[in-house]
Amino acid sequence: MRKQNSEFLTAFTSEASRKIKNTDFFGFVELDKFACYVIADGIDDDVDAISAKLAVDTVVSAFMESPSMSKRAVRRYLRTANRALLTARSKMKLKASVTVLVTNYVKLRYGQAGNTRFRLYRDGFLRMQSQDSSLSMDMVREEKLEQDKLAQHEERHNLFCYLGQEKGFSPYISKKFKLANADAVALYTRGIWENVDEGELKDVFAEASDEPQPIVDSVEEMLLSRQPEGLEKYTFATIFFNKVFIDPNRKRKIRKILMIAIPILLVLVILTVVLLVMYNNRKKDIAAMEQSFYDAIEYIQADNYPRAKTECQNALDLANKLKNKEIQDDASNYMKLIESVIAGDTDLNDGEYRDAQRNYLNAQNRSRYADNLGLDYIQDRLEQTGQYITVYDLIALGDTLVTNLQYDKAEEQYSAAQLLAGSIYFTEGRDSAIAALERLYESMKQEQADNAAAAQQTSEAQSAAAGVLSEGDAAFAKGDYTSALTYYTTALQKYTELEDEVQVAALLIKIAATEEKLAAQQALADEAAEYMALAEAAYEEKNYVQAKKYYLLAKDVYSSMQNDDKVAEVSRKMELVEMGISAEEEAARKAAEEQARLEQERLEQEEAAKNAAQDGQEPSQSPPPESVG
């Protein structure tokens, strides 16, 4: 219904050049809802006029397949035509300038690539026009070339966008423009605009009626009357929009739109108010954030880190709320710096100097990400904590030297610590160094007292050890090796406690000699015991002589051992042996006397018998005498 209820009239002329070759082309199609008008100027003059015709046919075909006046659609039509020229079978590359006009009988939109031109006139005035895609037009825009000289400028055909372009094809697509009754559009190629001035065209359209053909005739007559040299082919088309389509449901649509739009408008008003309030609040938050951020920087520069932390936290909270990435990053870096410095200050005040040093070093590293803020303060604190640590290191070294009893060197370290602490006004360190010196002097006094007591105790211990050693020597001299060994062992223990290595070595020699003596004495004792056993056995057998012999041997051994007790014991036993020997000798004497008596009697009898025999008398019979013993 749109086409039937509107009046669009089209007229055009297109003439070949003197070479009887027309490489321009104009075509259009008017559908029920949309209409499309295309003009093309073939740049390939040496080809048989196929570029422009192929371009127009392709655009019209693409339009009829999917009629629309959206930007995307118009751009698609032109790109389809560009591909068609690129893929066409031809001896040479096909190129063309093109202008496409699409309308829905109410509004229009145009697309352009090259230097074909579009003009829209309303009430005799130019209301809308295209811009050539040429270097000359760029120079006009940059005010390097006057507009009225564009038609004859040497770079007017040096195009940066055209059909047949292999890369970077980007045609211009206009916005929609609402048509009004009696509007007129002109589409023309370079054969027109190189020879007919823009002002003359404007005058022609100012005198236009409702028919487009007189306009076309007037322009063509104006062109030919000038008989320009080297006139090329030309094409001029005009479309008169005598009556634009009016939607009969427009009021109802407007009413319906209003019914929908009023609530939407109310919502939009409310939303606008809310957004405005939010915007104002956001502006306030931004101002507060920036103020807190700058205050934090000033407090850092003033070395007031507790206040800087408060302001920086406020800035960080607001940055998170506002999602301000830049302030978030900066405030986060500043906060890490501030927290490290505050932790270092806390450790410094608590006397944790190594922890403070570690935190200040961390702050120094963080300062690189916070525009080196507070670097002087941090370096001062690092120097201060380093000196404090040096003071306590000197004191600790002195303590170690005291443990190793190197009191002179310890005193040097304590004095150096005291001097350094005093030079940096480190009261606590100076007091610690003084206290260490006082402990050192007290330890030295105590050591002197302990040394005196130890010397006295050592002297007494040496005297006691010497006495015991003397007792051992006396016992050794007497041959009392057991007692001597006991004394020597006691003396060895005492001299070992006194760490008298000379006496210990001498005592070890004496103990070894005493043990040798004891071993030899034990051998003699065993020998004497053996003699005593043999003597006892002989005594039991009443072999007193043998017993006496063994007792004498045992006595000699005991005498060599200087064992008076054993000598006395052996002497007592020998007295018993002597008594046994005396009794035995008395009995033997008596037996011998009796034997002698009997022997005498026997001899006397034998003598008497002999005498009797001699005298012839029988001897008297008498028993033989009994033997004694």
C-alpha positions as CSV (number, residue, x, y, z in Angstrom):
1,M,0.0,0.0,0.0
2,R,2.9,2.3,0.4
3,K,3.8,2.6,-3.3
4,Q,0.1,3.1,-4.3
5,N,-0.4,5.8,-1.8
6,S,2.7,7.8,-2.7
7,E,3.9,9.5,-5.8
8,F,7.6,9.1,-6.7
9,L,8.5,10.1,-10.3
10,T,11.8,9.3,-11.9
11,A,13.5,10.6,-15.0
12,F,17.1,10.2,-16.3
13,T,19.4,10.6,-19.2
14,S,22.6,8.7,-20.0
15,E,24.7,9.3,-23.0
16,A,27.8,7.7,-24.4
17,S,31.1,9.5,-25.0
18,R,32.5,10.4,-28.4
19,K,33.9,6.9,-28.6
20,I,30.3,5.7,-28.8
21,K,30.9,3.9,-25.5
22,N,28.7,4.5,-22.4
23,T,30.3,3.0,-19.2
24,D,27.6,4.7,-17.0
25,F,24.5,2.9,-15.9
26,F,21.4,3.8,-13.9
27,G,18.7,1.4,-12.7
28,F,15.9,1.4,-10.1
29,V,13.2,-0.8,-8.8
30,E,10.1,0.2,-6.9
31,L,8.4,-2.4,-4.7
32,D,5.4,-2.1,-2.5
33,K,7.3,-1.2,0.7
34,F,10.7,-0.2,-0.6
35,A,12.3,1.4,-3.6
36,C,16.0,1.3,-4.7
37,Y,17.8,3.6,-7.1
38,V,21.3,2.9,-8.3
39,I,23.7,4.9,-10.4
40,A,27.2,3.7,-11.4
41,D,30.1,5.2,-13.3
42,G,32.5,2.6,-14.8
43,I,36.1,3.5,-14.1
44,D,37.4,0.9,-16.6
45,D,36.9,3.0,-19.8
46,D,38.8,0.5,-21.9
47,V,36.4,-2.3,-21.1
48,D,33.1,-2.8,-22.9
49,A,30.9,-0.9,-20.4
50,I,30.3,-3.9,-18.2
51,S,31.5,-2.6,-14.7
52,A,28.6,-0.1,-14.1
53,K,25.9,-2.4,-15.5
54,L,27.2,-5.3,-13.4
55,A,27.3,-3.2,-10.3
56,V,23.7,-1.9,-10.8
57,D,22.3,-5.3,-11.7
58,T,24.0,-6.9,-8.7
59,V,22.8,-4.2,-6.2
60,V,19.2,-4.3,-7.6
61,S,19.2,-8.1,-7.4
62,A,20.5,-8.2,-3.9
63,F,17.9,-5.6,-2.9
64,M,15.1,-7.5,-4.4
65,E,16.2,-10.7,-2.7
66,S,16.0,-8.9,0.7
67,P,14.5,-5.5,0.5
68,S,15.5,-3.3,3.5
69,M,16.9,0.2,4.2
70,S,18.9,-0.7,7.2
71,K,22.6,0.2,7.3
72,R,23.6,-3.4,7.3
73,A,21.4,-4.2,4.3
74,V,22.8,-1.3,2.2
75,R,26.3,-2.2,3.2
76,R,25.5,-5.8,2.2
77,Y,24.2,-4.7,-1.3
78,L,27.4,-2.8,-1.9
79,R,29.7,-5.6,-0.8
80,T,27.8,-8.0,-3.0
81,A,28.4,-5.7,-5.9
82,N,32.1,-5.4,-5.0
83,R,32.5,-9.2,-4.9
84,A,30.7,-9.4,-8.2
85,L,33.2,-7.1,-9.9
86,L,36.2,-8.9,-8.3
87,T,35.1,-12.3,-9.4
88,A,33.8,-11.3,-12.9
89,R,35.5,-13.0,-15.8
90,S,37.3,-10.1,-17.6
91,K,40.6,-9.4,-19.2
92,M,41.1,-6.5,-16.9
93,K,40.0,-5.7,-13.4
94,L,36.5,-4.2,-13.2
95,K,36.1,-0.9,-11.2
96,A,33.2,1.5,-10.8
97,S,31.9,4.3,-8.6
98,V,28.4,3.7,-7.3
99,T,25.6,5.5,-5.3
100,V,22.7,3.5,-3.9
101,L,19.5,5.2,-2.7
102,V,17.0,3.2,-0.7
103,T,13.6,4.5,0.6
104,N,10.5,3.2,2.3
105,Y,8.5,6.0,0.8
106,V,8.8,7.9,4.1
107,K,12.5,8.1,4.7
108,L,15.6,7.5,2.6
109,R,19.2,6.4,3.1
110,Y,22.0,6.3,0.6
111,G,25.3,4.4,0.4
112,Q,28.3,5.5,-1.7
113,A,31.7,4.2,-3.0
114,G,33.6,6.4,-5.4
115,N,32.6,9.8,-6.9
116,T,29.1,9.5,-8.2
117,R,27.0,12.1,-6.5
118,F,23.8,12.4,-4.6
119,R,21.9,15.7,-3.9
120,L,18.5,16.3,-2.1
121,Y,16.7,19.6,-2.6
122,R,13.8,20.9,-0.6
123,D,12.0,24.2,-1.5
124,G,14.9,25.1,-3.8
125,F,17.6,24.6,-1.1
126,L,20.2,21.9,-0.9
127,R,19.4,19.8,2.2
128,M,21.6,16.8,1.9
129,Q,24.5,15.8,-0.3
130,S,27.1,13.0,-0.7
131,Q,30.9,13.4,-0.3
132,D,33.3,11.9,-2.9
133,S,35.6,9.2,-1.8
134,S,38.6,10.9,-3.4
135,L,41.8,12.6,-2.4
136,S,40.5,15.9,-3.7
137,M,37.5,15.8,-1.3
138,D,39.9,15.0,1.6
139,M,41.8,18.2,0.7
140,V,38.6,20.1,0.7
141,R,37.7,18.8,4.1
142,E,41.2,19.8,5.3
143,E,40.7,23.2,3.7
144,K,43.6,22.7,1.4
145,L,41.4,23.0,-1.7
146,E,38.4,25.3,-2.4
147,Q,35.1,23.6,-3.1
148,D,34.6,25.3,-6.5
149,K,37.9,23.9,-7.8
150,L,37.1,20.3,-6.9
151,A,35.6,19.6,-10.3
152,Q,38.8,20.3,-12.2
153,H,41.4,19.1,-9.6
154,E,43.9,16.5,-10.8
155,E,43.2,14.2,-7.8
156,R,39.4,14.1,-8.2
157,H,39.5,10.6,-9.6
158,N,42.1,9.3,-7.1
159,L,39.6,7.2,-5.1
160,F,40.2,5.4,-1.8
161,C,36.9,3.5,-1.9
162,Y,35.3,2.1,-5.1
163,L,33.7,-1.1,-6.4
164,G,36.3,-3.7,-7.4
165,Q,38.5,-2.8,-4.5
166,E,40.3,-5.9,-3.2
167,K,41.2,-4.8,0.3
168,G,39.8,-2.2,2.7
169,F,36.4,-1.8,1.0
170,S,34.4,0.4,3.3
171,P,31.6,2.3,1.7
172,Y,29.9,5.3,3.3
173,I,26.3,4.6,4.6
174,S,24.3,7.6,5.6
175,K,21.7,8.0,8.3
176,K,18.0,7.9,7.6
177,F,16.5,11.1,6.3
178,K,12.8,11.9,6.6
179,L,11.2,12.9,3.3
180,A,8.7,15.7,2.7
181,N,6.3,16.3,-0.1
182,A,8.0,18.0,-3.1
183,D,11.5,16.9,-2.2
184,A,13.7,16.1,-5.2
185,V,16.9,14.0,-5.5
186,A,19.6,14.2,-8.1
187,L,22.0,11.3,-9.0
188,Y,24.7,12.0,-11.5
189,T,28.1,11.0,-12.7
190,R,31.4,12.9,-13.4
191,G,30.3,13.9,-16.9
192,I,27.8,16.2,-15.2
193,W,29.6,17.5,-12.1
194,E,32.8,18.2,-14.1
195,N,30.9,20.6,-16.4
196,V,27.9,21.9,-14.5
197,D,28.3,24.0,-11.4
198,E,26.6,23.1,-8.1
199,G,25.0,26.5,-8.0
200,E,23.5,26.1,-11.5
201,L,22.0,22.8,-10.4
202,K,20.5,24.4,-7.4
203,D,18.9,27.1,-9.6
204,V,17.4,24.5,-11.9
205,F,15.8,22.7,-9.0
206,A,14.6,26.0,-7.5
207,E,12.4,26.4,-10.6
208,A,11.2,22.8,-10.7
209,S,7.6,21.8,-11.1
210,D,6.0,18.5,-10.3
211,E,7.5,16.7,-13.3
212,P,11.2,15.5,-13.3
213,Q,11.7,15.3,-17.0
214,P,12.0,19.1,-17.6
215,I,14.8,19.1,-14.9
216,V,16.7,16.4,-16.8
217,D,16.2,18.2,-20.1
218,S,17.3,21.5,-18.6
219,V,20.5,20.0,-17.1
220,E,21.3,18.2,-20.3
221,E,20.7,21.3,-22.4
222,M,22.9,23.4,-20.1
223,L,25.7,20.8,-20.4
224,L,25.5,20.5,-24.2
225,S,25.2,24.2,-24.8
226,R,28.7,24.7,-23.4
227,Q,30.2,22.1,-25.7
228,P,32.9,21.2,-23.3
229,E,36.1,19.8,-24.8
230,G,36.7,16.2,-24.1
231,L,33.2,15.6,-22.9
232,E,32.9,12.1,-21.6
233,K,29.8,10.0,-21.1
234,Y,27.4,11.4,-18.6
235,T,24.3,10.2,-16.7
236,F,21.8,12.4,-14.8
237,A,18.8,11.0,-12.9
238,T,16.3,12.8,-10.7
239,I,13.5,11.5,-8.5
240,F,10.6,13.7,-7.4
241,F,8.9,12.8,-4.2
242,N,5.7,14.6,-5.0
243,K,3.8,12.7,-2.3
244,V,5.3,10.9,0.6
245,F,3.4,8.0,2.1
246,I,1.3,8.9,5.1
247,D,0.3,6.0,7.4
248,P,-3.5,6.0,8.0
249,N,-3.0,4.4,11.3
250,R,-0.6,7.1,12.4
251,K,-2.9,8.7,15.0
252,R,-3.9,5.4,16.4
253,K,-0.2,4.3,16.5
254,I,0.7,7.6,18.1
255,R,-2.1,7.1,20.7
256,K,-0.9,3.6,21.3
257,I,2.6,4.7,21.5
258,L,1.7,7.4,23.9
259,M,-0.2,4.9,26.1
260,I,2.9,2.8,26.2
261,A,5.3,5.7,26.2
262,I,3.8,7.7,29.1
263,P,4.4,4.9,31.7
264,I,7.7,4.4,30.2
265,L,8.4,8.1,30.4
266,L,7.3,8.1,34.1
267,V,9.6,5.2,34.7
268,L,12.3,7.0,32.8
269,V,11.7,10.2,34.8
270,I,11.9,8.3,38.1
271,L,14.9,6.4,36.8
272,T,16.5,9.7,35.7
273,V,15.9,11.2,39.1
274,V,17.4,8.1,40.8
275,L,20.3,8.1,38.4
276,L,20.7,11.8,38.9
277,V,20.8,11.3,42.7
278,M,23.2,8.3,42.2
279,Y,25.3,10.5,39.9
280,N,25.5,13.3,42.4
281,N,26.3,10.8,45.2
282,R,28.9,9.3,42.9
283,K,30.4,12.7,42.3
284,K,30.5,13.3,46.0
285,D,32.1,9.9,46.5
286,I,34.6,10.6,43.8
287,A,35.4,14.0,45.4
288,A,35.7,12.3,48.8
289,M,37.8,9.5,47.4
290,E,40.2,11.9,45.7
291,Q,40.4,14.1,48.8
292,S,41.2,11.1,51.0
293,F,43.7,9.9,48.5
294,Y,45.5,13.2,48.4
295,D,45.3,13.6,52.2
296,A,46.9,10.2,52.6
297,I,49.7,11.3,50.3
298,E,50.2,14.5,52.3
299,Y,50.2,12.5,55.6
300,I,52.8,10.1,54.2
301,Q,55.0,13.1,53.2
302,A,54.5,14.5,56.7
303,D,55.5,11.1,58.2
304,N,52.2,10.8,59.9
305,Y,51.4,7.2,58.9
306,P,48.5,6.4,61.3
307,R,46.5,9.3,59.8
308,A,47.7,8.3,56.4
309,K,46.4,4.8,56.9
310,T,42.9,6.1,57.9
311,E,42.7,8.4,54.8
312,C,44.1,5.7,52.5
313,Q,41.6,3.1,53.8
314,N,38.8,5.6,53.2
315,A,40.0,6.2,49.6
316,L,40.4,2.5,49.0
317,D,36.9,1.7,50.3
318,L,35.4,4.4,48.1
319,A,37.5,3.2,45.1
320,N,36.1,-0.3,45.6
321,K,32.6,1.1,45.8
322,L,33.1,3.2,42.7
323,K,35.1,0.5,40.9
324,N,37.8,3.0,40.2
325,K,40.6,0.7,39.0
326,E,43.3,3.3,39.0
327,I,42.7,4.5,42.6
328,Q,42.2,0.9,43.7
329,D,45.7,0.0,42.5
330,D,47.3,3.2,43.8
331,A,45.6,3.1,47.2
332,S,46.3,-0.6,47.6
333,N,50.0,0.1,46.9
334,Y,50.0,3.0,49.3
335,M,48.2,0.9,52.0
336,K,50.8,-1.8,51.8
337,L,53.5,0.8,52.2
338,I,51.8,2.4,55.1
339,E,51.1,-0.9,56.9
340,S,54.8,-2.0,56.5
341,V,56.0,1.3,57.9
342,I,53.5,1.2,60.9
343,A,54.5,-2.4,61.6
344,G,58.2,-1.3,61.5
345,D,57.5,1.6,63.9
346,T,55.6,-0.7,66.3
347,D,58.4,-3.3,66.3
348,L,60.9,-0.4,66.8
349,N,59.0,0.9,69.8
350,D,58.7,-2.6,71.2
351,G,62.4,-3.2,70.9
352,E,62.0,-5.9,68.2
353,Y,64.7,-4.3,66.0
354,R,65.3,-7.1,63.6
355,D,61.5,-7.4,62.9
356,A,61.4,-3.6,62.5
357,Q,64.3,-3.8,60.0
358,R,62.5,-6.5,58.0
359,N,59.4,-4.4,57.9
360,Y,61.3,-1.3,56.9
361,L,63.0,-3.2,54.1
362,N,59.6,-4.4,52.9
363,A,58.4,-0.8,53.0
364,Q,61.4,0.3,51.0
365,N,60.5,-2.3,48.4
366,R,56.8,-1.2,48.5
367,S,57.8,2.4,48.0
368,R,58.8,1.7,44.4
369,Y,55.1,1.0,43.6
370,A,53.9,4.1,45.5
371,D,55.8,6.8,43.7
372,N,58.8,6.5,46.2
373,L,56.7,8.2,48.9
374,G,58.2,8.1,52.4
375,L,61.5,6.8,51.1
376,D,63.5,9.3,53.2
377,Y,61.6,8.4,56.4
378,I,62.1,4.7,55.6
379,Q,65.8,5.0,55.0
380,D,66.3,7.0,58.2
381,R,64.5,4.3,60.1
382,L,66.6,1.6,58.4
383,E,69.7,3.4,59.4
384,Q,68.4,3.8,63.0
385,T,67.4,0.1,63.4
386,G,70.7,-0.9,61.8
387,Q,72.6,1.1,64.5
388,Y,70.4,-0.3,67.3
389,I,71.0,-3.9,66.0
390,T,74.8,-3.1,65.9
391,V,74.6,-2.0,69.6
392,Y,73.0,-5.3,70.6
393,D,75.3,-7.3,68.4
394,L,78.3,-5.8,70.2
395,I,76.7,-6.6,73.5
396,A,76.0,-10.2,72.4
397,L,79.6,-10.5,71.1
398,G,80.8,-9.3,74.5
399,D,78.6,-11.9,76.3
400,T,80.1,-14.6,74.1
401,L,83.6,-13.4,75.0
402,V,82.6,-13.4,78.7
403,T,81.5,-17.0,78.4
404,N,84.9,-17.8,76.9
405,L,86.5,-15.9,79.8
406,Q,88.0,-13.3,77.4
407,Y,87.2,-10.4,79.8
408,D,89.4,-7.8,78.1
409,K,88.0,-8.2,74.7
410,A,84.5,-8.4,76.1
411,E,85.1,-5.0,77.9
412,E,86.1,-3.6,74.5
413,Q,82.8,-4.7,72.9
414,Y,80.7,-3.4,75.7
415,S,82.5,-0.1,75.7
416,A,82.0,0.2,71.9
417,A,78.3,-0.5,72.3
418,Q,78.0,2.1,75.0
419,L,79.8,4.7,72.8
420,L,77.7,4.0,69.7
421,A,74.4,4.0,71.8
422,G,75.4,7.4,73.3
423,S,76.3,8.9,69.9
424,I,72.8,8.0,68.5
425,Y,71.0,8.9,71.7
426,F,69.9,5.2,72.1
427,T,69.2,5.3,75.9
428,E,68.0,1.7,76.1
429,G,71.0,0.4,74.3
430,R,73.4,2.5,76.4
431,D,71.8,1.3,79.6
432,S,72.1,-2.3,78.4
433,A,75.8,-1.8,77.6
434,I,76.4,-0.2,81.0
435,A,74.6,-3.1,82.7
436,A,76.7,-5.5,80.7
437,L,79.9,-3.7,81.8
438,E,78.7,-3.8,85.5
439,R,78.0,-7.5,85.2
440,L,81.5,-8.0,83.6
441,Y,83.2,-6.1,86.4
442,E,81.2,-8.1,89.0
443,S,82.1,-11.3,87.2
444,M,85.8,-10.3,87.2
445,K,85.6,-9.6,91.0
446,Q,83.9,-12.9,91.6
447,E,86.4,-14.7,89.5
448,Q,89.3,-13.2,91.4
449,A,87.6,-14.3,94.7
450,D,86.9,-17.7,93.3
451,N,90.5,-17.9,92.0
452,A,91.9,-17.1,95.5
453,A,89.6,-19.6,97.1
454,A,90.5,-22.1,94.5
455,A,94.2,-21.4,95.0
456,Q,93.8,-22.0,98.7
457,Q,91.8,-25.1,98.1
458,T,94.4,-26.3,95.6
459,S,97.2,-25.6,98.0
460,E,95.4,-27.6,100.7
461,A,94.7,-30.4,98.3
462,Q,98.3,-30.5,97.2
463,S,99.5,-30.7,100.8
464,A,97.0,-33.5,101.5
465,A,98.1,-35.3,98.4
466,A,101.8,-34.9,99.3
467,G,101.1,-36.3,102.8
468,V,99.4,-39.3,101.3
469,L,102.2,-39.8,98.8
470,S,104.7,-39.6,101.7
471,E,102.8,-42.3,103.6
472,G,102.9,-44.5,100.5
473,D,106.6,-44.0,100.1
474,A,107.2,-44.9,103.8
475,A,105.0,-48.0,103.4
476,F,106.9,-48.9,100.2
477,A,110.2,-48.5,102.0
478,K,109.0,-50.8,104.7
479,G,107.9,-53.3,102.1
480,D,104.3,-52.9,103.0
481,Y,103.3,-52.8,99.4
482,T,99.6,-53.2,100.0
483,S,99.4,-50.1,102.2
484,A,101.8,-48.4,99.7
485,L,99.4,-49.2,96.8
486,T,96.4,-47.8,98.8
487,Y,98.3,-44.6,99.6
488,Y,99.5,-44.2,96.0
489,T,96.0,-44.8,94.6
490,T,94.6,-42.2,97.0
491,A,97.3,-39.7,96.0
492,L,96.7,-40.4,92.3
493,Q,93.1,-39.5,92.7
494,K,93.9,-36.2,94.5
495,Y,96.6,-35.2,91.9
496,T,94.2,-36.1,89.1
497,E,91.6,-33.7,90.6
498,L,94.4,-31.1,90.9
499,E,95.3,-31.8,87.2
500,D,98.9,-32.1,88.2
501,E,100.1,-34.2,85.3
502,V,103.7,-34.5,86.5
503,Q,102.7,-36.0,89.8
504,V,100.1,-38.2,88.1
505,A,102.7,-39.6,85.8
506,A,105.1,-40.2,88.7
507,L,102.4,-41.9,90.7
508,L,101.5,-44.1,87.8
509,I,105.1,-45.3,87.7
510,K,105.1,-45.9,91.5
511,I,101.8,-47.7,91.3
512,A,103.2,-49.9,88.6
513,A,106.4,-50.6,90.7
514,T,104.3,-51.3,93.7
515,E,102.1,-53.7,91.8
516,E,105.2,-55.5,90.6
517,K,106.4,-55.8,94.2
518,L,103.0,-57.0,95.2
519,A,103.1,-59.6,92.4
520,A,106.6,-60.7,93.5
521,Q,105.5,-60.8,97.2
522,Q,102.5,-62.8,96.2
523,A,104.8,-65.3,94.5
524,L,106.9,-65.5,97.7
525,A,103.8,-65.9,99.8
526,D,102.6,-68.7,97.5
527,E,106.1,-70.3,97.8
528,A,106.1,-69.9,101.6
529,A,102.6,-71.3,101.8
530,E,103.7,-74.3,99.8
531,Y,106.6,-74.9,102.2
532,M,104.2,-74.5,105.1
533,A,101.9,-77.1,103.6
534,L,104.8,-79.6,103.1
535,A,105.9,-78.9,106.7
536,E,102.5,-79.5,108.1
537,A,102.2,-82.8,106.2
538,A,105.7,-83.9,107.4
539,Y,104.7,-83.0,111.0
540,E,101.6,-85.0,110.8
541,E,103.7,-88.0,109.7
542,K,105.9,-87.3,112.7
543,N,108.8,-86.7,110.3
544,Y,110.0,-83.8,112.4
545,V,113.3,-83.3,110.7
546,Q,111.6,-83.0,107.3
547,A,109.0,-80.7,108.8
548,K,111.7,-78.5,110.4
549,K,113.4,-78.3,107.0
550,Y,110.3,-77.0,105.3
551,Y,109.5,-74.6,108.2
552,L,113.0,-73.2,107.9
553,L,112.5,-72.6,104.1
554,A,109.1,-71.0,104.8
555,K,110.7,-68.8,107.5
556,D,113.4,-67.7,105.2
557,V,110.8,-66.7,102.6
558,Y,108.7,-64.8,105.2
559,S,111.8,-63.1,106.5
560,S,112.6,-61.9,103.0
561,M,109.1,-60.6,102.8
562,Q,109.6,-58.9,106.1
563,N,106.4,-60.6,107.3
564,D,107.1,-60.7,111.0
565,D,103.8,-62.2,111.8
566,K,104.4,-65.2,109.6
567,V,108.0,-65.5,110.9
568,A,106.7,-65.6,114.4
569,E,104.0,-68.2,113.4
570,V,106.7,-70.4,111.8
571,S,108.9,-70.0,114.8
572,R,106.1,-71.3,117.1
573,K,105.5,-74.2,114.8
574,M,109.3,-74.9,114.7
575,E,109.3,-75.0,118.5
576,L,106.7,-77.8,118.4
577,V,108.9,-79.6,115.8
578,E,111.9,-79.2,118.0
579,M,109.9,-80.7,120.9
580,G,109.0,-83.6,118.7
581,I,112.6,-84.0,117.6
582,S,113.8,-84.1,121.3
583,A,111.3,-86.8,122.2
584,E,112.3,-88.8,119.3
585,E,115.9,-88.5,120.0
586,E,115.3,-89.5,123.7
587,A,113.4,-92.5,122.6
588,A,116.1,-93.4,120.1
589,R,118.7,-92.9,122.8
590,K,116.9,-95.2,125.2
591,A,116.3,-97.7,122.4
592,A,120.0,-97.6,121.5
593,E,121.1,-98.1,125.1
594,E,118.7,-101.0,125.5
595,Q,120.0,-102.4,122.2
596,A,123.5,-102.0,123.4
597,R,122.7,-103.7,126.7
598,L,121.1,-106.6,124.9
599,E,123.9,-106.8,122.5
600,Q,126.3,-106.9,125.5
601,E,124.3,-109.5,127.1
602,R,124.2,-111.5,123.9
603,L,127.9,-111.2,123.6
604,E,128.4,-112.2,127.1
605,Q,126.2,-115.2,126.7
606,E,128.1,-116.2,123.5
607,E,131.3,-115.7,125.4
608,A,130.1,-117.9,128.2
609,A,128.8,-120.5,125.9
610,K,132.1,-120.5,124.1
611,N,133.9,-120.8,127.3
612,A,131.7,-123.6,128.5
613,A,132.2,-125.4,125.3
614,Q,135.7,-125.2,125.8
615,D,135.3,-126.5,129.3
616,G,133.1,-129.3,128.0
617,Q,130.1,-128.3,129.8
618,E,126.6,-128.0,128.2
619,P,125.5,-124.6,127.9
620,S,122.4,-123.6,129.8
621,Q,119.3,-122.9,127.8
622,S,117.8,-119.4,128.0
623,P,115.5,-117.4,125.6
624,P,117.1,-114.8,123.3
625,P,116.8,-111.2,124.3
626,E,113.9,-109.1,122.8
627,S,115.0,-106.3,120.5
628,V,113.9,-102.8,121.4
629,G,113.0,-100.1,119.0
